[in-house]
Amino acid sequence: MKHWMLRLYAPLFLLGFVAAAIAWVGHSHGDPLWLLALLAVAIAVSFAAERLWPYDPAFNLDQGDRLRDVLHALVNESLNLLSIATVPMLAAIVPWHVWPAVAIRAAGAGGDHRG
């Protein structure tokens, strides 16, 4: 079973949880707050998979570093959420009708180099 989990874990997450989130919010126009429940289920599935089919069984043994692991998870997930939260904030302050033309000129694309 571990052999299959190693090969199917990422595609199942992508085609399962990510597709469900896209379908829920993008297609069905569902309440985005339900994505928190979907996230909780995805995290639970991830923890269960690691417990049942660990990459290395020694990783699941207590090594006296539980506090470090919890703090590491909190910091990493907080930074992930913060970085995702910056996207709508940037969308609110960046003049989107201007930036594609500026980016094309800055990259030198478009073939017109008159400046």
C-alpha positions in Angstrom: 0.0 0.0 0.0 2.9 2.4 0.8 4.1 1.9 -2.8 0.7 3.2 -4.1 0.5 6.0 -1.6 3.9 7.3 -2.6 2.7 7.6 -6.2 -0.9 8.6 -5.8 -0.8 11.0 -2.8 0.0 14.2 -4.7 -2.3 13.5 -7.7 -5.1 12.5 -5.4 -4.7 15.7 -3.4 -4.6 17.8 -6.5 -7.5 16.1 -8.3 -9.5 15.6 -5.0 -9.2 18.5 -2.6 -7.9 21.2 -5.0 -10.5 20.3 -7.6 -13.2 20.2 -5.0 -12.3 23.7 -3.8 -12.2 25.0 -7.4 -15.6 23.4 -8.2 -17.1 24.7 -4.9 -16.0 28.3 -5.2 -15.4 28.7 -8.9 -18.3 26.7 -10.4 -20.9 26.5 -7.8 -20.2 29.9 -6.2 -20.4 28.3 -2.8 -19.5 30.1 0.4 -15.6 30.3 0.6 -15.8 29.7 4.4 -16.6 26.0 3.6 -13.0 25.8 2.3 -11.8 25.8 5.9 -13.7 22.6 6.5 -12.2 21.1 3.3 -8.8 22.3 4.5 -9.3 20.5 7.8 -10.3 17.3 6.1 -7.2 17.6 3.8 -5.0 18.1 6.8 -6.6 15.1 8.6 -6.1 12.9 5.6 -2.5 14.0 5.3 -1.8 13.2 9.0 -3.6 9.8 8.7 -1.6 8.9 5.5 1.7 9.8 7.3 0.7 7.7 10.3 -0.4 4.7 8.3 2.2 4.8 5.5 5.2 6.8 6.8 8.0 7.8 4.5 10.3 6.6 7.2 8.8 4.9 10.3 11.5 6.5 12.5 9.9 9.9 11.8 6.8 8.9 13.7 8.7 7.9 16.9 8.8 10.4 19.7 12.3 12.0 19.7 11.5 14.6 22.3 11.0 17.4 19.7 7.2 17.7 19.7 7.3 21.3 20.8 9.7 22.2 18.0 7.5 20.3 15.5 4.4 22.2 16.6 6.1 25.5 16.5 7.6 24.7 13.1 4.1 23.8 11.8 2.6 26.9 13.2 5.2 29.2 11.8 5.2 27.6 8.4 1.4 27.5 8.0 1.1 31.1 9.3 3.6 32.3 6.7 1.8 30.3 4.0 -1.5 31.9 4.9 0.1 35.3 5.1 1.6 35.0 1.7 -1.7 33.9 0.3 -3.5 36.8 2.0 -1.2 39.2 0.3 -2.6 38.3 -3.2 -6.0 40.1 -2.7 -4.2 43.0 -0.9 -1.9 43.5 -3.9 -4.9 43.2 -6.2 -6.5 46.1 -4.4 -3.5 48.4 -4.7 -1.9 47.5 -8.0 -3.3 49.3 -11.0 -4.0 46.2 -13.1 -4.9 48.1 -16.2 -1.4 49.5 -16.3 0.9 46.7 -15.2 0.8 44.3 -18.2 2.0 47.0 -20.6 4.7 48.1 -18.1 5.8 44.5 -17.6 6.0 43.9 -21.4 8.1 47.0 -21.9 10.3 46.1 -19.0 10.9 42.6 -20.3 11.7 44.0 -23.7 8.9 41.8 -25.3 6.6 43.1 -27.9 9.3 44.0 -30.4 9.1 47.8 -30.0 12.3 49.1 -28.4 11.7 52.8 -29.0 11.4 53.4 -25.3 
